[in-house]
Amino acid sequence: MKQDILKATIIHLPETKSTNSYAVDILSGARPEEGCVIVTDHQTNGKGTDSNTWESEKGKNLTFSLILYPSFPADQQFIMNKAISLGIYDFLVAELPDHKVTIKWPNDLYIEDKKICGILIQNSVTGNKLDYTVVGIGLNVNQLSFISNAPNPVSLKMITDLDYNLSDILQKLLHSLFNRYFTINQETISKTETDYQEALYRLMEWHEYLVKESRIHARITGTTDFGQLLLETETGEILVCDTKEVKFNI
């Protein structure tokens, strides 16, 4: 492991528009040590996948970004998605041992059929290498009411009825994240791949999906090396789907 994960630099902001945007601004100047964390009590314009926003009540949840400098080639960048998703998955499995935790492709964390965490990964590529990666994470912790049109949010407190100390939760989560990320190498990539596939939401279950505006009955069989979703139809056809080509019916 490259560093003592308990000594990660943590930049705490009472309020900011977006921790990912703040991290990218930092990277335009002197670069911080890998593993630097930007965390805020209130994110006023949190970003999600595909320009979606992330709802988070002030002081109730974890909203933070990690700055990382991956050493593997740009064409393997989806391994970052898998490692980060699994880091949060490991944390949630430990916190909620009596509940089913899964990764909804490509990187939402689900408890049963409800979303508890979202991830936004921004990669900067130079040539065939990753220059840096900013990982934005929003974890619902103590929030009990959600007012946005998000269809199925849930928080740790909604599940357990417990109050959580956000600093303690952040340290536990960073430990799980760094344990997955800093152990990635050519020998461990295959385990990361296998663990991600086995953790997928609705793996090998038959459900309805909207694929390129057509409604189909299919099951998830895994993902490609490039992060595309593999769907098998009832006729045995294998569909290879990018993120904007498929929607889950939940």
C-alpha positions in Angstrom: 0.0 0.0 0.0 1.4 3.4 -1.0 0.6 5.3 2.2 -0.8 5.1 5.7 -4.5 5.4 4.8 -5.3 6.9 8.2 -3.0 9.9 7.4 -4.8 11.0 4.2 -4.9 14.7 3.8 -8.4 15.9 4.4 -9.6 19.3 3.3 -12.8 20.2 5.1 -15.1 22.8 3.5 -18.2 24.1 5.3 -19.8 24.7 1.9 -18.9 24.4 -1.7 -20.7 24.0 -5.0 -19.1 20.7 -5.9 -16.2 18.8 -4.2 -15.3 17.3 -7.7 -15.1 20.8 -9.2 -13.0 22.0 -6.2 -10.6 19.0 -6.6 -10.2 19.7 -10.3 -9.4 23.4 -9.5 -6.7 22.2 -7.1 -5.2 20.0 -9.7 -4.6 22.9 -12.0 -1.9 24.1 -9.6 0.4 22.2 -7.2 -0.8 18.7 -6.9 -1.6 17.3 -3.5 -0.5 13.9 -2.3 -2.5 10.9 -3.7 -5.5 10.1 -1.5 -6.3 13.7 -0.7 -9.9 14.1 0.4 -12.1 17.1 -0.1 -15.2 16.8 2.1 -18.0 19.3 2.7 -20.9 19.8 5.1 -23.1 21.3 2.3 -22.7 20.8 -1.4 -24.9 23.3 -3.2 -24.6 21.9 -6.7 -23.6 18.3 -6.3 -23.1 16.4 -9.5 -24.3 13.0 -10.5 -23.9 10.8 -13.6 -25.2 12.3 -16.9 -25.5 15.9 -15.5 -27.9 14.8 -12.7 -27.8 16.5 -9.4 -27.2 14.9 -6.0 -29.5 15.8 -3.2 -27.9 16.0 0.2 -29.3 17.8 3.3 -26.7 20.0 5.0 -24.7 18.2 7.7 -26.6 14.9 7.3 -24.5 12.9 4.8 -21.1 12.3 3.4 -20.2 14.3 0.3 -16.6 14.2 -0.7 -14.0 13.7 -3.5 -10.8 11.7 -3.7 -7.8 12.7 -5.8 -5.9 9.7 -7.2 -3.1 9.1 -9.7 -3.7 5.7 -11.2 -0.7 3.9 -12.8 -2.5 1.7 -15.2 -3.3 2.5 -18.9 -6.2 4.6 -19.9 -7.9 1.7 -21.7 -8.2 0.0 -18.3 -9.9 2.9 -16.6 -13.1 1.0 -15.8 -11.0 -0.9 -13.3 -11.1 2.3 -11.3 -14.9 2.2 -11.3 -14.9 -1.4 -10.1 -12.4 -0.9 -7.3 -14.1 2.3 -6.0 -17.5 0.6 -6.2 -16.2 -2.4 -4.3 -14.6 -0.3 -1.7 -18.0 1.2 -0.8 -19.6 -2.2 -1.2 -17.2 -3.7 1.4 -18.0 -0.8 3.8 -21.8 -1.2 3.5 -21.6 -5.0 3.8 -19.8 -4.6 7.1 -22.2 -1.9 8.3 -25.4 -3.7 7.2 -24.7 -7.4 7.6 -28.4 -8.3 7.5 -29.2 -6.5 4.3 -28.5 -7.2 0.6 -25.9 -4.8 -0.8 -25.3 -4.7 -4.5 -23.7 -2.5 -7.1 -26.2 -1.2 -9.7 -24.2 -0.9 -12.9 -22.1 1.0 -13.4 -21.5 2.4 -9.9 -24.6 3.1 -7.7 -24.7 1.3 -4.4 -28.0 -0.3 -3.6 -29.6 -1.8 -0.4 -32.2 -4.2 -1.7 -34.0 -1.9 -4.3 -33.0 1.4 -2.9 -30.1 3.7 -3.7 -27.8 4.7 -0.8 -24.7 6.0 -2.6 -23.7 7.5 -5.9 -20.3 7.9 -7.5 -19.0 10.3 -10.1 -15.6 9.5 -11.5 -13.8 12.1 -13.7 -10.6 10.9 -15.5 -8.0 13.1 -17.1 -6.1 11.2 -19.8 -2.8 12.2 -21.3 -1.8 10.0 -24.3 -2.5 6.4 -23.2 -2.2 7.1 -19.5 -4.5 8.4 -16.8 -3.1 11.7 -15.6 -5.4 11.9 -12.6 -8.7 10.7 -11.3 -11.2 12.6 -9.2 -13.8 10.3 -7.5 -16.9 12.1 -6.2 -18.9 10.1 -3.6 -22.3 10.9 -2.0 -23.4 8.5 0.7 -26.7 9.0 2.4 -26.1 8.7 6.2 -28.5 10.5 8.5 -31.0 12.1 6.1 -34.6 10.9 6.7 -36.5 12.9 4.1 -35.7 13.4 0.4 -37.6 16.0 -1.6 -36.1 15.6 -5.1 -37.6 13.4 -7.8 -35.1 10.6 -7.1 -37.3 7.5 -7.2 -35.7 5.3 -4.5 -33.3 7.0 -2.0 -32.4 5.5 1.3 -29.9 6.3 4.1 -28.1 4.3 6.8 -30.3 5.9 9.5 -33.5 5.0 7.6 -32.4 1.4 7.6 -31.0 1.1 11.1 -32.7 4.0 13.0 -29.2 4.9 14.4 -27.5 8.2 14.4 -24.0 8.1 12.8 -20.9 10.2 13.4 -19.9 11.4 10.0 -16.2 11.7 10.8 -16.2 8.1 12.0 -18.0 6.9 8.9 -15.6 8.8 6.6 -12.6 7.1 8.2 -14.2 3.6 7.9 -15.2 4.3 4.3 -11.7 5.6 3.3 -10.2 2.5 4.8 -12.3 0.3 2.6 -11.8 2.5 -0.5 -8.0 2.7 -0.1 -7.8 -1.0 0.7 -9.3 -1.8 -2.7 -7.6 1.0 -4.7 -4.0 0.7 -3.4 -3.9 -3.0 -3.9 -4.7 -2.9 -7.6 -2.0 -4.6 -9.7 -1.8 -7.1 -12.5 -2.2 -10.0 -10.0 -5.2 -8.6 -8.2 -7.1 -7.2 -11.3 -8.8 -10.6 -11.9 -10.1 -10.7 -8.3 -11.4 -7.1 -8.7 -13.2 -8.2 -11.9 -14.7 -11.3 -10.3 -15.8 -9.5 -7.1 -17.5 -6.7 -9.1 -19.4 -9.2 -11.3 -20.6 -11.1 -8.3 -21.8 -7.9 -6.5 -23.9 -6.7 -9.5 -27.5 -5.7 -8.8 -29.9 -8.1 -10.4 -27.1 -10.4 -11.7 -28.7 -13.4 -13.6 -32.2 -12.2 -12.6 -34.9 -11.7 -15.3 -36.3 -8.1 -15.4 -37.6 -5.5 -17.8 -35.1 -3.0 -19.3 -35.5 -0.2 -21.8 -32.7 -0.7 -24.4 -32.4 2.0 -27.1 -36.1 2.8 -26.4 -37.2 -0.8 -26.8 -38.7 -2.6 -23.8 -37.1 -6.1 -23.4 -37.1 -8.9 -20.8 -33.5 -9.8 -20.1 -31.0 -10.7 -17.4 -27.6 -9.2 -16.6 -24.8 -11.7 -17.1 -21.8 -9.3 -16.4 -19.8 -6.5 -18.0 -17.1 -6.2 -20.6 -13.5 -5.1 -19.9 -14.5 -1.7 -21.1 -17.4 -1.4 -18.6 -20.3 -2.1 -21.0 -23.3 -4.0 -19.5 -24.1 -7.5 -20.9 -27.8 -8.4 -21.2 -29.0 -11.8 -22.3 -32.5 -11.8 -23.8 -35.0 -14.6 -23.6 -33.9 -15.8 -27.1 -30.3 -16.1 -25.9 -29.1 -12.9 -27.7 -26.4 -11.0 -25.9 -26.7 -7.2 -25.9 -23.7 -5.0 -25.2 -24.9 -1.8 -23.7 -23.3 1.6 -22.9 -24.6 3.7 -20.1 -26.9 5.9 -22.1 -28.4 2.9 -24.0 -30.1 1.1 -21.2 -32.5 2.0 -18.4 -33.5 -0.1 -15.4 -37.2 -0.6 -14.6 -37.3 -0.4 -10.8 
